[in-house]
């Protein structure tokens, strides 16, 4: 969880109420955050990743002030419409479609920055990059002094040698390629632009570069100082909804620093037409509240008036006539009625719930399959392999195309995917290990990894139409890796499980023809292994030979327990 340092004096001023250290410790902990310490004017808290709106003094105070009853209900923020709206425009060219296609932008004026406020906004930007932005992979944020910029702004992609500007704290001008090769920040995030022949840039009306996202700002047009009174803010990435949410978190924090929010027009060329969108959008989302569901989940008999009061203590609005909850535009964590039920329980106070012994007599027992999986993990760790854990969510490019599977192969797709890189449930685990190898090409070899995960396949035999298949995947990348090295892993594992396996010639698009085999135990096929196809390695940017295997753990378990 991200750790945030909060200025106690600023927090108390925003709360509008002074609390003792003991009261702060109690209320902060009951709000659902982890309080590490309070030392003089420094409050250190751990904020759960699902609450990025609490990563600043302003956002944290907003949540805490509602919780303690000082300032309850939905916060309203005014968005100003600029008189010269043609200038308050960001033109988005088609050239960014393949590299970083979307942006959400705003302007905030009448700011009075000082060292403390700059520290606060820098901390918010850094923490959002790490958590919400997944280390800038999902989104990147740029904040610029508007006084140094000539509107309107253009967002486009250029060849690396065409990009020339002085990056932050650099001694002089550099090209896009030089930034990635020589600048410390450029080297740290160079992998995010790897494989692209064009890099995205924001430029102003005089063609001055503001930044090269997701890498670094310009020293001339992208450095906020004490003299800055107005800022231009942009969030760039792959999911427009996520970018809007991030922008809302930033502009509301700046508004609570005393700034005034101005809307910008985003112009995107769509064929012959120009599509226009206004950002930021701070309109709350209205949800119909299922009070019966809430009562069932938290075990309390609450009247609607009580529910309304509790919701307002968590910063929501409530429409009595429509029986709807108004969710703030900066809350990114509300995805289901259960999230509302959780916040109602927090507002009610977990300390007020009375522990009860259930009427049902049960005996707890660890799932035998999980015990078996732990046994497999211990065997593989003993063989020198490193265990990994990755997301069940993936995308067709990693799951199918890069592995040379038929792009039309059926997979379990998400109905409401929030981002293009997490749009399906993976059907097998080996691609996840390949992705991990691709993100660690700068680390020492050999790299020998395994993962006990889940594959999700379409099935007509289950109630949901989806079957969850427990899987084991192993990948070995080293200079002398060959079929024998992966077969040795399979043989040693099966022998440790007191099973005798054999191999039969097989073909699989992810492995080199003639160097692939299916693994058979007691005439039952339990998996596949082989030398990874050179095209697969190239697709993942891996320049080292590799071998891999994937086993169906449930089949192995059934054989062991027969």
Protein Blocks (a to p, Z undefined) as FASTA:
>chain_A
ZZddddfklmmmmnopacdfklmmmmmmmnopacfbdchjaccddddfklmmlmcfklmm
mmmmmmnomagcjddddddddfklmlmccdddfklmmmomcccddddehiacdfklmmmm
mmmmmmmmmmmnonollpccddddfklpccddddddddfklpccddehiabdcdfklmmm
mmmklmmmmmmmgoiabdcddddfkopafbdcfkbccfklmcccfklmbdcdddddjbfk
lmmmmmmmmmmmmmmnopacddddddddehjbccddddddfbdcdddddfklmmmmnopa
cdfklmmmmmmmnopacdfklopacddfklckbmbfklmmmmmmmmnopklpccdddfbd
cdddddfklmmmmmmmmmmmmnopacddddfbdcfklmmmmnopafklccdddfkbcbfk
lmbccfbfklmmmmmmmmmmmbccddddddddddddddfkbmnopacddddddddddfkb
cfklmmmmmmmmmmmnopacdddddddfkbcehiaccddeehiafbdcddddfklmmmno
pabdcddddddfklmmmmmmZZ
